[in-house]
Amino acid sequence: MTIPITVRVQHDDFDAALETKMLTADRPEIGAVVSFIGICRSGDDDLAISEMTLEHYPGMAETEIRRHAEEARRRWHLSGVTVIHRFGTVTPGDNIVLVLTASAHREAAFQAAEFLMDYLKTNAPFWKTEKRLSGAKDVWVEARGDDDAAASRWENK
């Protein structure tokens, strides 16, 4: 049986419920679906943002995300994976990323979703800039140290 892996990098928003329905339709072997939706947050006080711009390397982004989705499928024997990442300008409250992992059991689905998000936060070919409400210069968003630490737990496993 072919295990569905859907990877899209798109400007438009996504419908998480519809994507989940498409992933699980006519798939009685699926006993668990874990979903993660990353949302643009406003930030705190002097760091509050009005918008975030996400850029990507077309073709490379999709290829790299698919490679990691396939690795997750192999490691955790998944029944399906969906990863959708937006590009362009988003504002606080807008969806940025959707990760769906489906498996027979919850533990595999949870671990695979964490693995994929750790990759997306640290190594996926996306670049983000934040525009501050204060009018300060736009800021490039870098992976945080705790993001790198989270991603490192999957190495050599």
Secondary structure as UniProt FT lines:
FT   STRAND          5..10
FT   HELIX           16..24
FT   TURN            25..26
FT   TURN            28..29
FT   STRAND          32..39
FT   HELIX           45..47
FT   STRAND          49..56
FT   TURN            58..59
FT   HELIX           60..76
FT   STRAND          80..86
FT   STRAND          88..90
FT   TURN            92..93
FT   STRAND          95..103
FT   HELIX           106..122
FT   STRAND          126..132
FT   TURN            133..134
FT   STRAND          139..141
FT   HELIX           145..152
FT   TURN            153..156
//
